[in-house]
Structures are given as C-alpha cells and as structure tokens.
Amino acid sequence: IDCLYEKADSNKYYQLEKEVNLQSDFQKSGGSNFSTFSSTSDPGRRVKMYESYPDIGERAFPRIGRQLVTYIILVEMFGALTLYVILVGTNLTQIFGSLAPSMDRTLWTLVSVVVLLPFTFNQKMSVVLWFGLVAAFMLMAALISIIGMCFAQGSELSPFKMPPLNWATLPLSIA
C-alpha cells in the first residue's frame, strides 16, 4: 500500500491514502468480477493515525474504549509493580536474612520500596540505560561463574544426584 505521511496542525500524524489497485490471483486467472480495491472511497483524504492503545480502544468502542483500555493498562502496571516489589523483598530476605534474622520478608520489602522509590522520579532514560548495562554484565558474570564451577567440579556433578522434582514446591508464574 502506497502511503504518504504529513504532520497536521494539531501535531498528530495523519496518513494520506492513495487508491490501491489489488488484483487477486483468482481474477488474474479470469474467474472473478473483482477489478480493483480502494482503501477509501475518496483517495487522498486524511486519515487519523493512532498513536497509543487508548486511541485504538476509542476507535474500536467509541463511548468507553479509551477509558477501558487506560484502566486495563493501569491495573496491569500496578500489578507488575506489586509483583516486582514482592520479588525484590523475597530475594533480599533470602540473601541477607542471615545477617538480620529479626527482619522478616515484610520488612525487607519495605526496605526495597524505600531504596527503589527515588528511582521512580527519574526523568532521563540514560540513567536506566546504565542500570540495564550493569545488570547485563552482572548476569554475564553469574553465567560465567556457573559454567566455570561446572567445569571445575564436573566429576562431582551427576544427574543421578539431583533431588526428585516436587511439583508442590516448584515456583511457577503465569504472565
């Protein structure tokens, strides 16, 4: 489809559609009356380009689409945030629980919220880039350490020494 884009006065992008001639293989073989397909009845008319999911929701359901999609996105984001904070609190409990045995998972979760909260006010993605870069290098170092340990203790590792799989305690997540 041949399309042109131009910037309109309201800073929204619009698409100028041209008439598109499409012939089906069936018609080329002489078996159909279809001759052309026009994407619009008026070639060259302005068509609004949708920039976000709420825009698409409004187009699909004009009365409630925008609000419904926005609500669903907000619920998803708050759910992901809650799960992330719980995950960080649980990991801190497992890592540092022996250093402070009086602190339970709830207190470690609160500590993680206090530490992570200032990062939510970040206005630049360049800071997030550096954290992602450090996390990628840390993951690579952990994988190299695990592979190195497997080579160093290869004779002691055996699939027959693995504990049996317990489905009741297997951590699973459906996302």
Steps between C-alpha positions, in 0.01 A plus 500: 500500500645832397456756782628849569541650847476866586485690825168677557438821692399317819838319523334168421628295212256439221522265210406599148366190334526436130279267307647153495435264213514142613418213274452160646660193350149371444412803285825476303397152402170642368273360770370811676327832442715688753713761328644741756512559872492854631615550857266800524216628289681836475870455407723762660277562801656542845483204735596535867797288605460338841792555736404308815293209623232735642466650149438153359254425782310820422484405133372149581249605769427875460314554828712308752802372308756759609412480870478120497840454335660759731354326806627159384850639436509664846389179674766306311773750592406506869487120503846475343634757746357308795643171378841661446509645852398164650769326293769744612392466866506121478844498338638741761364271773674201347828683444529710817267311735790347691654844562184635664294204626252731675386647165232301321396522135261790565776719641735413215222590255463838671877551478485425127217752454700769683807426286311476168260792549747779407564329166136547400551876481766463233434715194781371275524160339880526492508409871288192432741410220792486744307278742409269214862487389620413851227234530602344167865479609402355838288235326789415270738472799254270680467275196879483455536413870243220472663359187843523664373317809355227280836449330689509833270257678387301200588165650282563806197617298272223389137496391450204734585716805221748425207505743164382364269762355233615746215669311353645820811711571596579139478879451285579198368825359244555229541836334 
